[in-house]
Amino acid sequence: MEIAAKQGRIGANTLKFIAIIAMLIDHIAWAFVPFASPLGQIMHIIGRITAPTMCFFIAEGYFHTRDVKKYALRLGIFAVLSHCPFILFEFGKPFVNQFYTSVIYSLFMGLMALWAWDRISNPFLKIGAILLCCILAMPGDWACFAVIYVLIFGANRGNFKKQAIAFSIVSFSMVLLAMLMSKHPYSQLFQLGVFLSLPLIALYNGQKGKGGKFAKWAFYIFYPLHLLIIGLIEIYLGGF
């Protein structure tokens, strides 16, 4: 199913670069800015733009790709390549004695869930496969919420109103859950920054835009690279 282009709006590559910048701001804040400070909160709010935007483009990528298997393989490879940089960023060492990994893995499981939704006709097998993807995504950053976001954008592709309503319900539930699980509930209000992604996604014109092949690989390469650099800087500065 192809979506008609909307003139005078933002292409995919521009939105992806906005997401990359927001991610960098967020990760710099986690590494070097006090969480409770006004600046830290603002940076984390901006950073919430990234995950929903990338989930949206995982769904778009599924419908645009000529070969879902190659798309999944590419995501899987970069999930593996991103693991050690992510752990270094989070813990100050490349390996830890627990399975916790990056959002690329969660996006991979989201792609698998969307494939199940689109290709499996038996409703019980379909639901079972999607639930399995959600469970398997739990060790990843953004966990099952990344899977659900991908499904929301994919299942309602072409209908932004339905996407926004479903996204809002899930996002409010996510924020509420985070508040209930936190010793300081109001510290989780920055998670509401995910809603900043909606006006950006609404501007998507259905086209790739400028950037060519470089833009296609930018997020995959930048993600582990910037985590590695920030992690090494943290170690150098004695942050761990």
Secondary structure, DSSP 8 states (H G I E B T S, - for coil): ------TTSB-HHHHHHHHHHHHHHHHHHHHHS-TTSHHHHHHHHHHTTHHHHHHHHHHHHHHH-S-HHHHHHHHHHHHHHHHHHHHHHHHSSS--SS--B-HHHHHHHHHHHHHHHHH--SHHHHHHHHHHHHHHTTTBTTHHHHHHHHHHHHHTTT-HHHHHHHHHHHHHHHHHHHHHHSSSGGGGGGGGGGGGHHHHHHTB-SS--TTHHHHHHHHHHHHHHHHHHHHHHHHHTT--
